[in-house]
Amino acid sequence: WAFIAALAGNACLLVELNNERNANNDANERVALAKPPSASNVGATKKTKHANEIKTRKSTTRAASRPPAIAFGSIKASVTYSNKIYLVLDGTSGIKPRFLRDRMIIEPELPFTISTSWWSGYSIEGPFKPRKEYKITILKGLCGSDGAKLAENVVRRVVTGDYRVKVSFKRDGVYMASKGNMLLPLDTVNVDTLNITLRKIHSNNIVHFLRDSGRYEDLSEEMMVLKREISHRANKLKTVALDLKKLIPDKRRGIFVVSASGRSDGSGYDTSRKTVILSDLGIIAKLASDGILLWVNTISDGAAIENAEISLLTSSNQIVATGKTDSKGVCRLKKTEKWKDNAKFAVLVRKGGTPTFYAWTKESCL
């Protein structure tokens, strides 16, 4: 029992000591809260806080003012519809093309221009050749409009492809003398198979054809369909001569539409269309205040054509005047009530079943 009493006494003593220590801590905390901070401590705290704010602001400003790096991605070769090869370089926007031009080297060397591409990057135009490798080097030090600089040289390589399949009629005019050789040249590029279609426009549909040549199939008669194989060198221009004397049966004359479509062994395809007037009748028209003065002559030798039948038609296919040429090939059509100023007309001339026409507005006859 004496041992137990001693333990109880020690426990009470520990409780009293702990209570006394807690009371002293509470008193110290109350004194610390009641005592105001000294001026030196306040100043040191403010200086430290201000220094930290300046340091943070400087680091933020430095990060914001640091310009982004200039970077360039891939480069590829493309071909326009007219078979002009150009390069497209993907890269950081905001670089002036003239600056990029001054810091770019193309090997093999050739003259080139640079412009911003409307979709992305930069377009490089020059006399690039098909199936050829080019090395493009952009020199370090190139500056952007935002102050960024290219840190190292950038080198890109690109191999150009083939030209597109191309078919186009070479001759600009539409009149072809029926007494001439009647050869119609056709330019082709990378064409393996050529399809030729010949259609004749009916005389009563000439005005409708002039108003909407896209409807030529509805206004014409198919006369010939020809398929022709062509041997060619890759990416080289080859001119094919179409002999209309062999294509048009029975020596027919009039207005024809010649269509050509070319294909390659791959997926290439192109078409071209040409209106041809096969006739030896030539027309010269002069608009006067009281009508129209016309001369009709042969295309081959310029001889006057007598008794050629002339009809003046409006754009709605209505005949407003008719006449015949005299011995000098001259015919004067006088103005009628149906004749409206600034209207579009077509002159249809016939001689021995051979028609030809002349279409104009007021300005084209002055």
C-alpha positions as CSV (number, residue, x, y, z in Angstrom):
1,W,0.0,0.0,0.0
2,A,2.9,2.4,0.6
3,F,4.1,1.8,-3.0
4,I,0.6,2.6,-4.4
5,A,0.3,5.8,-2.3
6,A,3.7,7.0,-3.6
7,L,2.6,6.4,-7.3
8,A,-0.6,8.4,-6.7
9,G,1.4,11.2,-5.2
10,N,3.8,11.4,-8.1
11,A,0.9,11.5,-10.6
12,C,-0.7,14.4,-8.8
13,L,2.7,16.2,-8.8
14,L,2.9,15.7,-12.6
15,V,-0.6,17.1,-13.2
16,E,0.3,20.2,-11.1
17,L,3.5,20.7,-13.0
18,N,1.7,20.4,-16.4
19,N,-1.0,22.8,-15.4
20,E,1.6,25.4,-14.3
21,R,3.5,25.1,-17.6
22,N,0.3,25.6,-19.7
23,A,-0.6,28.7,-17.6
24,N,2.9,30.2,-18.2
25,N,2.6,29.5,-22.0
26,D,-0.8,31.3,-22.1
27,A,0.6,34.2,-20.2
28,N,3.5,34.5,-22.7
29,E,1.2,34.4,-25.7
30,R,-1.0,37.2,-24.2
31,V,2.1,39.3,-23.6
32,A,3.3,38.7,-27.2
33,L,0.0,39.7,-28.7
34,A,-0.3,42.8,-26.5
35,K,3.3,44.0,-27.3
36,P,3.5,46.0,-30.6
37,P,6.2,45.1,-33.1
38,S,9.2,47.3,-33.3
39,A,9.8,49.8,-36.1
40,S,13.0,48.0,-37.3
41,N,11.1,44.7,-37.7
42,V,8.3,46.3,-39.7
43,G,10.8,48.0,-42.0
44,A,12.7,44.8,-42.6
45,T,9.5,43.0,-43.5
46,K,8.4,45.6,-46.0
47,K,11.8,45.7,-47.7
48,T,11.8,42.0,-48.0
49,K,8.3,41.9,-49.5
50,H,9.1,44.8,-51.9
51,A,12.3,43.0,-53.1
52,N,10.4,39.8,-53.7
53,E,7.8,41.7,-55.8
54,I,10.4,43.4,-57.9
55,K,12.2,40.1,-58.5
56,T,8.9,38.4,-59.5
57,R,8.0,41.3,-61.8
58,K,11.4,41.2,-63.5
59,S,11.3,37.5,-64.1
60,T,7.7,37.8,-65.5
61,T,8.7,40.7,-67.8
62,R,11.8,38.9,-69.0
63,A,9.7,35.8,-69.9
64,A,7.1,37.9,-71.7
65,S,9.6,39.9,-73.7
66,R,11.5,36.9,-74.9
67,P,10.6,36.5,-78.6
68,P,9.4,33.1,-79.8
69,A,11.8,31.0,-81.8
70,I,11.6,30.9,-85.6
71,A,10.9,27.4,-86.9
72,F,10.3,25.8,-90.3
73,G,8.5,22.6,-91.0
74,S,8.2,20.4,-94.1
75,I,8.5,21.5,-97.7
76,K,6.6,20.0,-100.7
77,A,6.3,20.6,-104.4
78,S,3.0,21.3,-106.1
79,V,1.9,21.9,-109.8
80,T,-0.6,24.5,-111.0
81,Y,-3.2,23.7,-113.6
82,S,-1.0,25.5,-116.2
83,N,1.9,23.2,-115.3
84,K,4.0,25.6,-113.2
85,I,5.9,23.9,-110.4
86,Y,6.2,25.7,-107.1
87,L,7.3,24.9,-103.5
88,V,5.3,25.3,-100.3
89,L,7.4,25.8,-97.1
90,D,5.7,25.4,-93.8
91,G,7.0,27.8,-91.2
92,T,6.6,30.5,-88.6
93,S,4.3,33.3,-89.7
94,G,5.3,37.0,-89.5
95,I,8.5,36.8,-91.6
96,K,8.6,39.3,-94.4
97,P,9.0,37.4,-97.7
98,R,11.9,39.7,-98.9
99,F,13.8,39.0,-95.7
100,L,13.3,35.2,-96.2
101,R,14.3,35.6,-99.8
102,D,17.6,37.3,-98.8
103,R,18.4,34.5,-96.3
104,M,17.5,31.5,-98.6
105,I,19.8,29.5,-101.0
106,I,18.3,27.1,-103.5
107,E,20.6,24.5,-105.2
108,P,20.8,24.0,-108.1
109,E,20.7,27.8,-108.4
110,L,17.8,29.5,-110.1
111,P,15.9,32.8,-109.8
112,F,12.9,32.6,-107.5
113,T,10.4,34.7,-105.6
114,I,8.7,34.2,-102.2
115,S,5.2,35.2,-101.1
116,T,3.1,34.3,-98.2
117,S,0.8,31.4,-98.9
118,W,-2.9,32.0,-98.4
119,W,-3.4,28.8,-96.4
120,S,-0.1,28.6,-94.4
121,G,3.6,29.0,-94.8
122,Y,5.4,30.5,-97.8
123,S,5.1,29.9,-101.6
124,I,8.4,29.7,-103.5
125,E,8.0,30.3,-107.3
126,G,10.7,29.8,-109.9
127,P,11.5,27.7,-113.1
128,F,11.5,24.4,-111.2
129,K,11.8,21.3,-113.3
130,P,9.9,18.0,-112.9
131,R,11.5,15.0,-111.4
132,K,14.4,17.0,-109.9
133,E,15.8,17.3,-106.4
134,Y,16.3,20.7,-104.9
135,K,18.2,21.7,-101.7
136,I,16.8,24.7,-99.8
137,T,19.0,26.3,-97.1
138,I,17.7,29.1,-94.8
139,L,20.6,30.9,-93.2
140,K,20.7,31.6,-89.4
141,G,20.2,35.2,-88.3
142,L,16.8,35.5,-90.2
143,C,14.7,38.0,-88.2
144,G,11.0,37.9,-87.8
145,S,8.7,41.0,-87.4
146,D,8.5,40.2,-83.7
147,G,12.2,40.3,-83.1
148,A,12.7,36.5,-83.2
149,K,15.9,35.2,-84.8
150,L,16.7,31.9,-86.5
151,A,19.4,30.3,-84.3
152,E,20.8,27.8,-86.8
153,N,20.7,27.1,-90.5
154,V,17.7,25.1,-91.7
155,V,18.2,22.7,-94.6
156,R,15.3,21.0,-96.5
157,R,15.3,18.8,-99.6
158,V,12.4,18.2,-102.0
159,V,11.9,16.2,-105.2
160,T,9.4,17.6,-107.7
161,G,6.9,15.4,-109.4
162,D,5.5,15.2,-113.0
163,Y,3.6,17.7,-114.9
164,R,-0.2,17.4,-115.0
165,V,-1.9,15.7,-118.0
166,K,-2.6,18.7,-120.3
167,V,-4.6,19.1,-123.5
168,S,-5.0,22.5,-125.2
169,F,-5.8,23.7,-128.7
170,K,-3.0,25.9,-130.0
171,R,-4.9,28.1,-132.5
172,D,-6.7,31.2,-131.1
173,G,-8.9,32.0,-134.1
174,V,-12.2,30.2,-135.0
175,Y,-12.2,30.7,-138.8
176,M,-10.6,28.1,-140.9
177,A,-10.6,28.3,-144.7
178,S,-12.3,25.3,-146.2
179,K,-9.8,25.4,-149.1
180,G,-6.8,25.3,-146.8
181,N,-5.0,22.4,-145.2
182,M,-7.6,22.3,-142.4
183,L,-5.0,21.1,-139.8
184,L,-5.9,21.9,-136.2
185,P,-2.9,21.7,-133.8
186,L,-3.4,20.3,-130.4
187,D,-0.7,20.6,-127.6
188,T,-0.5,17.6,-125.2
189,V,1.6,16.8,-122.2
190,N,1.8,13.3,-120.6
191,V,-1.1,12.1,-122.7
192,D,-1.2,8.4,-123.5
193,T,-4.7,8.2,-125.0
194,L,-6.5,11.0,-126.9
195,N,-10.3,11.0,-127.6
196,I,-11.6,13.4,-130.2
197,T,-15.3,14.2,-130.6
198,L,-16.6,16.3,-133.5
199,R,-20.1,17.9,-133.4
200,K,-21.9,20.2,-135.9
201,I,-24.0,23.1,-134.7
202,H,-27.3,23.4,-136.6
203,S,-27.8,26.7,-138.4
204,N,-31.0,27.4,-136.6
205,N,-29.2,27.0,-133.3
206,I,-26.3,29.4,-133.9
207,V,-27.8,32.2,-131.8
208,H,-28.6,29.9,-129.0
209,F,-25.0,28.5,-129.2
210,L,-23.6,32.1,-129.0
211,R,-25.7,32.8,-125.9
212,D,-24.7,29.6,-124.1
213,S,-21.9,27.6,-125.7
214,G,-21.9,25.2,-122.7
215,R,-25.1,23.6,-124.2
216,Y,-23.4,22.7,-127.4
217,E,-24.3,19.0,-127.0
218,D,-28.0,19.9,-127.0
219,L,-27.6,22.2,-130.0
220,S,-25.5,20.0,-132.2
221,E,-25.2,16.7,-134.0
222,E,-22.4,14.2,-133.2
223,M,-20.5,13.4,-136.4
224,M,-17.3,11.7,-135.3
225,V,-15.7,10.0,-132.3
226,L,-12.0,9.1,-132.6
227,K,-9.7,7.4,-130.2
228,R,-5.9,7.8,-130.7
229,E,-2.9,6.4,-128.9
230,I,0.0,8.8,-128.4
231,S,3.6,8.0,-127.8
232,H,5.4,10.7,-125.8
233,R,8.3,11.5,-123.6
234,A,7.5,12.2,-119.9
235,N,6.9,15.9,-119.2
236,K,7.6,17.0,-122.7
237,L,5.3,19.0,-124.9
238,K,4.0,17.1,-128.0
239,T,1.9,18.8,-130.7
240,V,-0.7,16.6,-132.5
241,A,-2.2,17.8,-135.8
242,L,-5.8,17.0,-136.3
243,D,-6.7,16.8,-139.9
244,L,-10.3,18.0,-140.2
245,K,-10.5,16.9,-143.8
246,K,-10.4,13.3,-142.6
247,L,-12.6,13.9,-139.6
248,I,-15.5,15.7,-141.4
249,P,-17.3,13.5,-143.9
250,D,-18.8,14.6,-147.2
251,K,-16.8,17.9,-147.1
252,R,-19.4,19.5,-144.9
253,R,-19.0,23.2,-144.0
254,G,-20.4,25.2,-141.1
255,I,-19.9,25.7,-137.4
256,F,-18.3,22.7,-135.5
257,V,-17.2,22.0,-132.0
258,V,-14.1,19.9,-131.6
259,S,-13.6,18.3,-128.2
260,A,-10.4,16.6,-127.1
261,S,-9.8,14.7,-123.9
262,G,-6.5,13.2,-122.9
263,R,-5.7,10.5,-120.3
264,S,-2.5,9.0,-118.9
265,D,-1.9,5.5,-117.7
266,G,-2.4,6.8,-114.2
267,S,-5.2,9.0,-113.0
268,G,-4.4,12.1,-115.0
269,Y,-7.2,13.6,-117.2
270,D,-7.7,16.9,-119.1
271,T,-10.1,18.3,-121.7
272,S,-10.2,21.1,-124.2
273,R,-12.8,22.4,-126.6
274,K,-12.6,24.5,-129.7
275,T,-15.2,26.1,-131.9
276,V,-14.2,26.0,-135.6
277,I,-16.0,27.7,-138.5
278,L,-15.2,25.8,-141.7
279,S,-16.0,28.2,-144.5
280,D,-14.5,30.3,-147.2
281,L,-16.8,33.2,-146.5
282,G,-15.3,36.1,-144.7
283,I,-17.4,39.0,-143.2
284,I,-16.5,42.6,-142.4
285,A,-19.2,44.7,-140.6
286,K,-19.5,48.4,-140.0
287,L,-22.2,49.9,-137.8
288,A,-23.7,53.1,-139.0
289,S,-26.4,55.4,-137.6
290,D,-29.0,54.1,-140.0
291,G,-28.0,50.5,-140.2
292,I,-25.1,48.1,-140.9
293,L,-22.8,48.0,-143.9
294,L,-21.3,44.5,-144.7
295,W,-18.7,43.1,-147.0
296,V,-18.6,39.4,-147.9
297,N,-15.5,38.0,-149.5
298,T,-13.6,34.7,-149.8
299,I,-11.0,34.0,-147.1
300,S,-8.7,32.2,-149.5
301,D,-8.1,35.0,-152.0
302,G,-10.3,38.0,-150.9
303,A,-12.6,37.9,-153.9
304,A,-16.0,39.6,-153.6
305,I,-19.0,37.2,-153.2
306,E,-22.2,38.1,-155.0
307,N,-25.7,37.1,-154.1
308,A,-24.8,35.9,-150.6
309,E,-27.9,35.7,-148.4
310,I,-27.6,37.8,-145.2
311,S,-29.8,37.6,-142.1
312,L,-29.5,39.9,-139.1
313,L,-30.7,38.1,-135.9
314,T,-31.2,39.3,-132.3
315,S,-30.0,37.5,-129.2
316,S,-33.5,36.0,-129.0
317,N,-33.1,34.5,-132.4
318,Q,-35.5,36.9,-134.2
319,I,-34.7,38.1,-137.7
320,V,-34.8,41.9,-137.9
321,A,-33.4,42.4,-141.4
322,T,-32.4,40.5,-144.5
323,G,-30.5,41.3,-147.7
324,K,-28.2,40.1,-150.5
325,T,-24.7,41.2,-151.5
326,D,-24.1,43.0,-154.8
327,S,-21.4,42.3,-157.3
328,K,-18.8,44.0,-155.0
329,G,-19.9,41.8,-152.1
330,V,-21.5,44.7,-150.3
331,C,-24.9,44.7,-148.5
332,R,-26.5,47.5,-146.5
333,L,-29.1,46.5,-143.9
334,K,-31.3,49.5,-142.9
335,K,-32.4,50.0,-139.4
336,T,-36.0,48.9,-138.6
337,E,-38.4,49.4,-135.7
338,K,-37.3,46.0,-134.2
339,W,-33.7,47.2,-134.1
340,K,-32.8,48.3,-130.6
341,D,-29.7,50.3,-129.8
342,N,-26.8,48.6,-127.9
343,A,-28.4,45.2,-128.7
344,K,-26.4,42.1,-129.5
345,F,-26.7,40.8,-133.0
346,A,-25.6,37.9,-135.2
347,V,-25.1,38.1,-138.9
348,L,-25.7,34.8,-140.7
349,V,-24.4,34.5,-144.2
350,R,-25.2,31.7,-146.7
351,K,-23.8,31.0,-150.1
352,G,-24.5,27.7,-151.8
353,G,-25.5,26.0,-148.6
354,T,-22.4,27.1,-146.7
355,P,-23.2,29.2,-143.6
356,T,-20.9,31.5,-141.6
357,F,-21.7,34.1,-139.0
358,Y,-20.4,37.2,-137.3
359,A,-21.5,38.1,-133.8
360,W,-21.0,41.5,-132.1
361,T,-22.1,44.2,-129.8
362,K,-22.3,47.9,-130.8
363,E,-18.7,48.5,-129.7
364,S,-17.2,45.7,-131.8
365,C,-18.4,47.2,-135.1
366,L,-17.2,50.8,-134.6
